[in-house]
């Protein structure tokens, strides 16, 4: 008991030291608020198209895919602009695009909405990338691991709260106010980041210098970190879809909310412990642990068993994502930090985008178990490649 109390005090002291860094409390608060409309976008557009416009979930999937594709392509582009011109001009560009899109979205048919969604994704508010870029630039190296762990935990909570708020808005309000409410969230988020103007380069960097060639820093270590982020998100997305499908087949879909909450709570605990560990596992080890811990989930069972099985899998979610973000922040040159964090965001979006059709096809044609085991195999292959890269 004494050892546990000592460890708890040490962990609390570590996170207090991180939050004592100038401007970091405000960065986490504004970053969390800025992520809420981003995480609500997918479900709001899906319900608007499928239910509000009565065009079905196939059309809704196309609109959602357009946003995802645009965001994946736009993240490194916006990162390059931040490296070149600074944060505020990019916020002005993104904020204007969000106001136009969400202001006009209720009046657009599906075809025009799909095109507009792609452009809006291309210029989407880069809240995730900006927060990670600022942590890499402004937090001392000795405190970056707990700082990125806190960020991973904050992102985890935003993915719980944002979609829930978006769903409630669409179901409770007419289409126009619901979409405008999300647009208003983007306006407030942009204003908050503009006011805060977090650092995107190290204080010692001075004037903005030309970014180095990507060939000089996009080598095996950086590619490994990006691949690790993509593999982790692919497995997380596949797990979510496979669990929903398995519970639905047993007529227990309503219990997914409980299983998902336990899964997220386990991830938060894992991220907390990772941030204060004296010698944390390396990213390849965390990826392998995430994959192995997910294998029992693939074989499912009744809702109560699934809820228990997601605990070991969830415990490695936030640590795996945090370790990849920390690696990108460490490896990125200061003058190219925006591009690097943008590529990290693209890797995350790419992993989720690949998981959805791959898992969906395997669920329909084989089984949820097969779908999840394929995702586990992909994650293990990436972990093995990362191990080999470290050995070299």
Secondary structure, 3 states (H helix, E strand, C coil): CHHHHHHHHHHHHHHHHHHCCCCHHHHHHHHHHHHHHHHHHHHHHHHHHHHHCCCHHHHHHHHHHHHHHHHHHHHHHHHHHHHHHCHHHHHHHHHHHHHHHHHHHHHCCHHHHHHHHHHHHHCCCCHHHHHHHHHHHHCCHHHHHHHHHHHHHHHHHHHHHHHHHHHHHHHHCCHHHHHHHHHHHHHHHHHHHHHHCCCCCCHHHCCCCCCCCHHHCCCHHHHHHHHHHHHHHHHHHHHHHHHHHHHHHCCCHHHHHHHHHHHHHHHHHHHHHHHHCCCCCCHHHHHHHHHHHHHHHHCCCCHHHHHHHHHHHHCCHHHHHHHHHHHHHHHCCHHHHHHHHHHHHHHHHHHHHHHHHHHHHHHHHCCHHHHHHHHHHHHHHHHHHHHHHHHC
